[in-house]
Each structure stands twice: as C-alpha cells, then as structure tokens.
Amino acid sequence: MRFKTPKMEPWITIATFQFHAEIAILKHQLERIGIPFLFENEHLIASDPFASLAYGGIRLKIHPNDAEQVEALLNDLFPNDFNLKII
C-alpha cells in the first residue's frame, strides 16, 4: 500500500541574521502568533558565532503564504535595523 504525500510548496527565506541573540524575540513572537518557521543554521551559529559569515547567517524560512504577515512583524521588531536583510 502506498501513501500519498501532500504536495508542499518549498519554504522561502525571508530574512537573515548574523547572531543567535537577534532571533530570540522574533522566535517567541512567531510561536505566539502560530506561524510555522525554521531558523536554518541556528544551532551551528549558536555554537560557533564566528562562522556566521561563512555560512550565510541564520536564515528565517517560512511558508510563502505567511510572507506578508512575517514581513510586517519584522518591520515592527526591527524598524531601523540596517543590518537586517529582508529578502
């Protein structure tokens, strides 16, 4: 018997961060709102912060349907942060 897996759209990278500490509040807010997310390289950079540039930082990945809501949240949390790269 074969099971059909639902077709899933690939998640997109919406922002990158250099340091693990920068994602703490954002992580809490995303969990509170109930938006599924993934911080790629989170644990790698937490254990070796100097590797952040080599690995391209911590990438926030979300489902494309949540992009508008997450972008608004990022703008609220980081209104004048020129180091934050919103993709």
N, C-alpha and C positions, 0 to 999 in steps of 0.2 A: 504494500500500500504506500503510495506516495502522498506526501503532504504538500499542498500549495502554499508557498510563502507569499505574503502580500508584497506588492511592488512598493518599494520605498524610494522616495527621492533622496538623492545624496544631500547630506548636510552641507551648509556653506560656512565659510569663515567670515565672521562679521567684524572682528576686531582682534588686535594682537596687543600683548602686554609684555613688558620687559622683566618685571619682577613678580614673584609669587604674592607678595603683600598687596599688590594692586588689585587682585581679583577677589579678595576676602569679602568685601561688602557686596560686590556685584553677584557673587555666588549665592549669598544669602538672599538677595532680592529676587534672583531668578527662581530659586527654590520656593520663596514665599508666593510669587505670582503663579507658579506651576508651569513654567516654560521648560521643556526638556533642553538640556545643553550638555556640552562636553568641552572641557578645557584640555586641549591637546598639549602635551609636553609639561603639564602641570607638575607632576611628581619629579620628572627629570630635572627641571629647573629649580624646584624647591630643594633638591639635594645638591645641586651644583649651580648656584646663581650666575657664575661667570660663564657658563655655557649658553646663556640665554641668546646672545647674538649669534652664536654658531648654529643653533637650532631654529632660529627664526622667531624666538619668543614663545609666549604662551598664547595659543590661538583659541579664541572662543568660537565654537562651532554650534550652529543652531539649525533648525528646520527652516527652509525658505518661507514658509507660511508665517513664521514668528518674527521675521526680519524687521518689519515696521515697528512693532512693539518693543523689541530689544534695542533698536536704534534710538527710540525715544528715551528709554531707560538709560542708555549710555550717555546721551546728551544731558540728562538730568544729573547723573552722578559725576560726569567729567565735563562740565560746561566750558572750561577754558584750558583744557589739558592739550597742549600741542604735541605731546609725546605719544598720545593715544592714536593709533592708526585704525580708523573705522573704514572698513573696506566696502 
